[in-house]
Amino acid sequence: MEAAISINKLSKTYKKTEALKSLSLEIPMGEFFGLLGPNGAGKTTLIKTIVGLARPTSGSILVFGQNIQDYPLKTKAVIGLSPQEQNIDRYFTVRKILEFQGGYFGLRHKERRQKAEELLGKFNLTDKVDEEFWKLSGGMQRRVMIARSLMASPKILILDEPTAGIDVEQRHELWDFLKNLNRDGTTIILTTHYIDEAEYLCERVAIIDAGQIVEMGFPKELIKKHCEQYFLVNGEKKKDLMGLTVDQVQVHQGDLEQVFIKLTGKKLESA
Amino acid sequence: MISFFTLLERELYRFGRLAAQTIAPPFVTTALFIVIFGYSLGQKIGAIAGFPYILFILPGLSGMSIITNSFSNSSSSLYMARMDRSIENILVAPISSFRIVLSFVVGGIVRGLTVGIVTMLTAYIMTDLTIHNIPLALLFVILISTIFSALGVIAALWGNDWEHLAAFSTFILAPLSYLGGTFYSIATLPPLWKKVSLSNPMYYMVDGYRSAILGHSDVSLTIALAFSSGLACITFLCAVFLFKKGYRIIV
């Protein structure tokens, strides 16, 4: 399958800080890919480099086979970004924010309005359409940011902490929405601090630490590789269950969080 | 081109919401200058180059308003976009640096034209002004606005806080404006100050604009036009160059 994003020996140095160290990564088209890492690991630098907000010190990034430095406009045209930090005209109305975004990506007036209305409906923002952004609650602002990233129907969607500040119900609605979007062919790259989010949504995850990928694979495989798996029977670890009944047994499978802690030495919530 | 027109629409929407702030100050300033220099002090100063003093300085006053407004429009828009990071959202869109800078500059030109028209209408109502050559006057407004909108883009990229922008206005724009022939004719200056004025780029713009409005100029209209056009190209290309390099916007 063609790679949506292909990163080869990417390095980025800010003055004396090496934010990315010869990082290589390939994300096939249509994949739901997770990036996990503690603060300062290089996740945001990696995202910024992919979308053209940071210049690589060395190495290359190909988007659908095209180098982002040789074809910046073509590659930007297929990427939607919802960043962690707000980068929005705070005094513009929700309608203007979405419609301008469509225009930046070449949508005509009628198309912009239709797409904006469709997304406003999906993100339960229809009654807030004429509100200025700064007047919205944190969760609504986050939903506007995600809706904005979808205005141009991108082939690759990059979501940096998309559910931060969103309540549990809306978080699950967003998960379903993203699952469907991915099922329809959109390649999604997600960074998150919620381990259940990564396990539920991502086909593969990469754990980044100190500018390098320290582990990458399918969540279940990583758990199997890095976590001790056993049955706990009356406080005793056992590998098989011969002759025991269900009520006597606790299962210890491990989870992605344990993989993360083992590889980075940090807890994900505090990372 | 849709992306460019959207950026331009964004610029116009931004300052359209503050229409009163755009239109009222040049109207009030021009009216006050007319009252003070036309009805009061101007009577004592007498005519310059055959024009009552207030008529002589009107093009300069209008030019100063155009300069201030076109500069502040592009500089505050881009600087705010840097501060609230909304510029990052524009940078990740498939729009060339040329078009992004052009949108900021055209936004400044529209504001410059608005201010130019307001000041001239005020003067038309309050004085005996008749504009000598309207198309030429509009051309000078566009050239002056282009130069200072482009400088606004450069200042917004260079500045790291509002004080930097204020310093640009106070220490560069204001001296150049006041010493650019706004209030005087070069013919009345001693030789040294005549040379100083002739080395001030603003002088040629004000003089050309005055020529379009009053039909009188100290230097040749061709020189003023060529100089203003050249400077508009240079400042615009410098702004595009800095933006394309990602100066202080791309790490």
Interface residues (C-beta under 8 A of the other chain):
Chain A: Y14 K48 V51 G52 L53 A54 R55 P72 L73 K74 K76 A77 I79 L81 P83 E85 Q86 N87 I88 D89 R90 Y91 F92 K96 F100 Q101 G102 G103 Y104 F105 G106 L107 R108 R148
Chain B: I2 S3 F5 T6 L7 E9 R10 Y13 R14 R17 A81 D84 R85 S86 I87 E88 N89 I90 L91 V92 A93 P94 I95 S96 G246 I250 V251
